[in-house]
């Protein structure tokens, strides 16, 4: 009796997420495993702007969540 209707090609690795501790399957043996839910959460936080804080480099309002710089200063988009 097969549980799945498909058979994976190659090796499958059972990994534990470094962030939340839940288990997941991957076809890659990751050095720093992170599950899909935590990966989406990290991506959304990186694109979140905190409007009440000011950039420590240029002083404009709105910084990246958890950072001290706005997008322009963080990614060096500012004028040189």
C-alpha positions in Angstrom: 0.0 0.0 0.0 1.4 3.4 -1.0 0.5 6.5 0.9 1.3 8.9 -1.9 0.4 8.7 -5.6 3.9 9.8 -6.6 7.4 8.7 -5.8 10.0 11.4 -5.3 13.0 11.3 -7.6 16.3 11.5 -5.8 16.7 11.8 -2.0 14.3 13.4 0.3 15.4 15.0 3.6 13.4 15.4 6.8 14.4 18.7 8.2 13.5 20.8 11.3 12.9 24.5 10.9 15.4 26.7 12.7 12.7 29.4 13.4 9.6 27.6 14.6 10.9 24.0 15.1 8.3 22.3 12.8 9.4 19.5 10.6 9.2 19.5 6.8 10.5 17.6 3.8 12.9 18.9 1.2 14.8 17.5 -1.7 17.8 19.6 -0.7 20.0 19.0 2.4 19.9 22.6 3.7 22.5 23.9 6.1 20.1 26.4 7.7 16.6 24.9 7.1 13.6 27.2 7.2 10.0 26.1 6.5 7.7 27.7 3.9 5.6 29.6 6.5 8.6 31.1 8.2 10.2 32.0 4.9 7.0 33.9 3.8 6.9 35.6 7.2 10.5 36.8 6.8 9.9 38.0 3.2 6.8 40.0 4.3 8.6 41.6 7.3 11.5 42.7 5.0 9.0 44.6 2.8 7.2 46.2 5.7 7.8 49.9 6.4 7.7 51.4 9.9 6.4 54.9 9.2 6.9 56.2 12.7 10.7 55.8 12.7 13.2 57.9 10.9 16.2 56.8 8.9 19.5 57.2 10.9 21.4 58.1 7.7 19.3 60.6 5.8 16.5 61.4 8.4 13.5 60.6 6.1 10.5 58.9 7.7 9.8 55.3 7.0 12.4 52.6 7.7 12.5 48.8 6.9 11.0 46.7 9.7 13.8 45.8 12.2 16.4 48.1 10.5 17.5 51.6 11.0 17.6 52.7 7.4 15.1 53.6 4.6 15.1 51.6 1.4 17.2 54.2 -0.4 20.0 54.2 2.2 19.8 50.4 2.9 20.2 49.5 -0.8 22.4 52.5 -1.7 19.9 54.0 -4.1 20.6 57.5 -2.8 22.5 60.2 -4.7 26.3 60.0 -4.6 
